[in-house]
Amino acid sequence: MRDWLKEDPDFIEHHKNDLAASLEATIVNILMDKLRKAAKNLKINEVAVAGGVSANNGLRNSFREHAGKYGWNIYIPKFSFTTDNAAMIAITGYYKYLDNDFCTIDKPAYSRVTI
């Protein structure tokens, strides 16, 4: 990469799409490799993906390919159900703001769910 940047200082800008696609493919490959190993070691053939990451088409396609190859039963939510928690937290904050529902900064974050 350093050599390419020497030749073309705007290399990253000129190749953004290719770099992003390479990064996405690498991340999907790492995730699927870990999933294959876990499924094999634990003898699992029922696999689900959820949350914001399940909106990624590369990951969704890889899940389908792996299901066919390894005989997995997969569960992928409809695209409309793949919202990210950050969006849900943001809209909650927005409505609390509109309602003037504030607390002091010294309050700790908490969850109603215990782990």
C-alpha positions as CSV (number, residue, x, y, z in Angstrom):
1,M,0.0,0.0,0.0
2,R,2.9,2.4,0.8
3,D,4.3,1.9,-2.6
4,W,0.9,2.6,-4.2
5,L,0.6,5.8,-2.1
6,K,4.0,6.9,-3.3
7,E,2.9,6.5,-6.9
8,D,-0.5,8.0,-6.4
9,P,-1.0,10.1,-3.2
10,D,-4.8,9.9,-3.8
11,F,-4.7,6.1,-4.1
12,I,-7.2,5.5,-1.3
13,E,-9.6,8.1,-2.7
14,H,-9.3,6.5,-6.2
15,H,-9.9,3.0,-5.0
16,K,-12.4,3.5,-2.1
17,N,-14.9,1.0,-3.6
18,D,-12.3,-1.7,-4.1
19,L,-10.8,-1.2,-0.7
20,A,-14.2,-1.3,1.0
21,A,-15.2,-4.4,-0.9
22,S,-12.0,-6.1,0.1
23,L,-12.5,-5.2,3.7
24,E,-16.1,-6.5,3.7
25,A,-15.0,-9.8,2.0
26,T,-12.2,-10.2,4.6
27,I,-14.6,-9.6,7.5
28,V,-17.2,-12.0,6.1
29,N,-14.6,-14.7,5.5
30,I,-13.3,-14.3,9.1
31,L,-16.8,-14.5,10.6
32,M,-17.8,-17.5,8.5
33,D,-14.6,-19.3,9.3
34,K,-15.2,-18.9,13.0
35,L,-18.9,-20.0,12.5
36,R,-17.9,-23.1,10.5
37,K,-15.4,-24.1,13.2
38,A,-18.0,-23.5,16.0
39,A,-20.7,-25.4,14.2
40,K,-18.4,-28.3,13.5
41,N,-17.0,-28.4,17.1
42,L,-20.4,-28.1,18.7
43,K,-22.3,-30.2,16.1
44,I,-24.6,-27.4,15.4
45,N,-26.7,-27.3,12.2
46,E,-29.2,-24.5,13.1
47,V,-27.7,-21.1,12.6
48,A,-29.2,-17.6,12.9
49,V,-27.9,-14.1,12.2
50,A,-29.5,-11.0,13.7
51,G,-29.1,-7.4,14.5
52,G,-27.6,-4.7,12.3
53,V,-24.9,-6.9,10.9
54,S,-27.6,-9.2,9.4
55,A,-28.4,-6.3,6.9
56,N,-25.1,-6.9,5.2
57,N,-25.7,-8.6,1.8
58,G,-22.3,-10.2,1.6
59,L,-22.9,-11.9,5.0
60,R,-26.4,-12.9,4.1
61,N,-25.2,-14.4,0.8
62,S,-22.4,-16.2,2.6
63,F,-24.9,-17.7,5.1
64,R,-27.0,-19.0,2.2
65,E,-23.9,-20.5,0.5
66,H,-22.7,-22.2,3.7
67,A,-26.2,-23.5,4.4
68,G,-26.2,-25.3,1.1
69,K,-22.7,-26.6,1.5
70,Y,-22.9,-27.7,5.1
71,G,-26.6,-28.6,5.4
72,W,-27.3,-25.9,7.9
73,N,-30.8,-24.7,8.6
74,I,-30.4,-20.9,8.7
75,Y,-32.5,-18.1,10.0
76,I,-32.1,-14.7,8.5
77,P,-34.6,-11.9,9.4
78,K,-36.4,-10.0,6.7
79,F,-34.4,-7.0,5.7
80,S,-36.9,-4.6,7.4
81,F,-36.1,-6.3,10.8
82,T,-32.4,-5.8,10.7
83,T,-32.3,-2.4,12.3
84,D,-29.3,-1.5,14.4
85,N,-29.6,-0.9,18.1
86,A,-27.9,2.5,17.7
87,A,-30.9,3.7,15.6
88,M,-33.3,2.5,18.2
89,I,-31.4,4.2,21.0
90,A,-31.2,7.4,18.9
91,I,-34.9,7.6,18.3
92,T,-35.6,6.9,22.0
93,G,-33.2,9.7,22.9
94,Y,-34.9,12.0,20.4
95,Y,-38.4,11.4,21.9
96,K,-37.0,11.8,25.4
97,Y,-35.5,15.1,24.3
98,L,-38.8,16.3,22.9
99,D,-40.5,15.4,26.2
100,N,-37.8,17.2,28.2
101,D,-37.1,13.9,29.9
102,F,-33.5,14.4,31.1
103,C,-31.4,13.3,34.0
104,T,-28.3,14.7,35.6
105,I,-24.9,13.6,34.1
106,D,-23.9,11.9,37.4
107,K,-26.4,9.1,36.8
108,P,-24.9,5.8,35.7
109,A,-26.1,3.9,32.7
110,Y,-28.1,0.8,33.6
111,S,-29.9,-2.0,32.0
112,R,-33.1,-3.8,33.1
113,V,-31.6,-7.0,32.0
114,T,-29.0,-8.8,34.2
115,I,-26.3,-11.0,32.8
